[in-house]
């Protein structure tokens, strides 16, 4: 939904999703560092009001913050004051409400307090960026709830139109024409895998395929492209971000993620980096 505004200068986006699991299981996944690493990114969270929070997105991209509300297993809020250069602080509020049948409604609200329109694109980007990770969260809670998890991945900037880049990415990883429920195998990827297609999403701006990997190690692969130039607020021709995020589950998850990340960084850079025109 579009960004909301009120007379005080507050601007916010809100999302609400239904996820499997008890409130305690969902809390573990969205309010602890190990939980976040199982479906989003490497994280550290000090479990108290005033506690430090840190998201590590890899390749030097880090966002730090502070816990502002801590009411397990139902309410968790934090503020990030330096999430983008020159930006006002962004506040995030997450609430968990239990439903019958071991399900929960999770509501997430991102808020900025500013009278300027300069950051509206970024706030709307929060909303469009979360669904793929929420899909990973659903897989984690459905199949691996409570298991140790670790994440890694990489991103590269590719030249060319976004559809062509997407076709190249899918072709390289055995995902061309993928449909939900199919088994797909990548034998020539940096690390071969085999798994079931759980989600396929395509818009002019964002495309992704999500697989639940069962061989050689249990986990999830999120393969995606993002064309910033496809937004109505941005100029065209800005290139396409290509990314692969890997999630591993089990006692050796940390080791597998540490071994996986450099392979993907090298492969993405070699396969999609824009040519040097100097």
Long-range contacts (C-beta under 8 A, 24 or more apart in sequence): 1-127, 2-124, 3-120, 3-123, 3-124, 8-113, 9-113, 9-114, 9-115, 10-111, 10-112, 10-113, 11-111, 11-112, 11-113, 11-114, 11-119, 11-120, 11-123, 12-109, 12-110, 12-111, 12-112, 12-123, 13-109, 13-110, 13-123, 13-124, 13-126, 13-127, 14-107, 14-108, 14-109, 14-110, 15-107, 15-108, 15-109, 15-127, 15-130, 15-134, 16-105, 16-106, 16-107, 16-108, 17-105, 17-106, 17-134, 18-99, 18-103, 18-104, 18-105, 18-106, 19-103, 19-104, 19-105, 19-106, 19-134, 19-137, 19-138, 19-141, 20-102, 20-103, 20-104, 20-138, 20-141, 20-142, 20-145, 21-102, 21-103, 21-104, 21-141, 21-145, 22-98, 22-102, 22-104, 23-73, 23-74, 23-96, 23-97, 23-98, 23-104, 24-73, 25-141, 25-145, 25-146, 26-73, 26-96, 26-104, 26-106, 26-141, 27-72, 27-73, 27-74, 27-76, 27-96, 28-146, 29-137, 29-140, 29-141, 29-145, 30-76, 30-94, 30-96, 30-106, 30-137, 31-70, 31-72, 31-73, 31-76, 31-94, 34-148, 34-149, 35-149, 37-149, 37-150, 37-151, 38-140, 38-144, 38-147, 38-148, 38-149, 38-150, 38-151, 38-247, 38-249, 39-133, 39-136, 39-137, 39-139, 39-140, 39-149, 39-151, 39-220, 39-247, 40-133, 40-136, 40-137, 40-151, 41-151, 42-150, 42-151, 42-152, 47-72, 53-78, 53-80, 58-152, 58-153, 58-154, 58-155, 58-261, 59-154, 59-155, 59-265, 69-93, 84-119, 84-122, 87-112, 87-119, 87-122, 88-112, 88-113, 88-114, 88-119, 89-113, 90-123, 90-126, 120-233, 121-231, 121-233, 121-234, 128-205, 128-206, 129-206, 131-201, 132-199, 132-201, 132-206, 132-208, 132-210, 132-222, 132-224, 133-222, 135-198, 135-199, 135-210, 136-210, 136-220, 136-222, 136-245, 136-247, 139-198, 139-210, 139-212, 139-220, 140-220, 140-247, 140-249, 143-212, 144-218, 144-249, 147-249, 147-250, 147-253, 148-249, 148-250, 148-251, 148-253, 148-254, 149-247, 149-248, 149-249, 149-253, 150-247, 150-248, 150-253, 150-254, 150-256, 150-257, 150-258, 151-245, 151-246, 151-247, 151-248, 151-257, 152-245, 152-246, 152-257, 152-258, 152-260, 152-261, 152-264, 153-222, 153-243, 153-244, 153-245, 153-246, 153-261, 153-264, 154-243, 154-244, 154-261, 154-264, 154-265, 154-267, 154-268, 154-269, 155-241, 155-242, 155-243, 155-268, 156-241, 156-242, 156-243, 156-268, 156-269, 156-271, 156-272, 156-273, 157-239, 157-240, 157-241, 157-242, 157-272, 157-273, 157-274, 158-225, 158-239, 158-240, 158-241, 158-242, 158-272, 158-273, 158-274, 159-239, 159-274, 159-275, 160-240, 161-240, 162-204, 162-205, 162-207, 162-225, 162-227, 162-229, 162-230, 162-240, 165-225, 165-240, 165-242, 165-272, 166-202, 166-207, 166-225, 166-240, 168-271, 168-272, 169-223, 169-225, 169-242, 169-272, 170-209, 170-223, 172-271, 173-223, 173-244, 175-209, 175-223, 178-209, 184-211, 189-267, 190-260, 190-263, 190-264, 190-266, 190-267, 191-260, 191-263, 192-216, 193-221, 195-221, 203-230, 204-230, 205-230, 205-231, 217-248, 217-250, 217-252, 217-256, 218-248, 218-249, 218-250, 219-246, 219-247, 219-248, 219-249, 219-253, 219-256, 220-246, 220-247, 221-245, 221-246, 221-247, 222-246, 222-247, 239-274, 242-268, 242-272, 243-268, 244-268
